[in-house]
Amino acid sequence: MDAIVPIYQKHLTKADLEALTQFYGSPVGQKILNEMPAILSESMEAGGQIGQRMFAAKSAEFDKRVAELIESSTPDKTPIK
């Protein structure tokens, strides 16, 4: 508590906390409290899928670029006549 209270005091006023208490005591506030774990879980899953697609695309791009660099640095194997 000693470490956390000053953080809340820095960012929120007593009126803010009273309004939050009133809000979370309301039906909508209770719904938010009940639904927030599912909302966060689904959001994390959606973000993870986006991240996986972005990583796969960048990984394929990187692999292609490495292959191009290897190809361009490999000596020509055409026989000398």
N, C-alpha and C positions, 0 to 999 in steps of 0.2 A: 504494500500500500504506500509506503513512504517513497518508493521510487516512481510509482504510477500516478499518484494524485497530482504532483506538480506538472506532469505532462498534460493532464486534462485541464488543470488550472491555466496553463499557458495558452491553450487553444479554445477553451469554452468558458463562457460566463455562467454564473449561477442561473440566470434566466434561460440560457441555452439548455442546461441540464434539467431545469423544471419543464421546459417545453418537450424535451426528449422523453422525460418520464411520463408526461401526459400523453404524448404520441404513442409510446410503446404500451401504455395502458389501454389504448383505444382498440376497437376491433381490427382496424387496418394495421395498427402497430403489432398486434398479436399475430395477425396473418403474416406480416413480414418476418417476424421472429420464427414462425413455424415453417415458412417456405424458404427462408434464406439458405439453409443447408442444401436443399435440392437445387436451388438456383445457382449457388456457387459450384456445386458438383457438376452440373450440366455445363456451366460456363467453362470450367476447367477442362472438361472433356472436349468441348468444341474448340477451345484454344489449343489443346494438345493435338487434335486432328489437323488444325491449320498449320501448326508448327511442324508436324511430321511431313505434310505435303511440301512445305517450303524447304525443309531439310532435304527431302528426296530430290526435289528439283535442283537445288544448289549442289548436291552431291553428284548428280548426273552431269551437271554443267562442269564441275571440277574434274570429274573423270574424263570427260570429253577433252577438256583443255590439256590435261596431263598427257593423254594419248596423242594429241596434236603436237605437243612439245617433244615427246619421245620420237614421233614420226619425223619431225623436222630436224632432229639432231642425229638421227641414224644415218650413217654414211650410205651413199648409193651403192647398191650391190651389183650394178651393171658390170659385166666382165669387160676388162680392158683389152682392146684389140691392138 
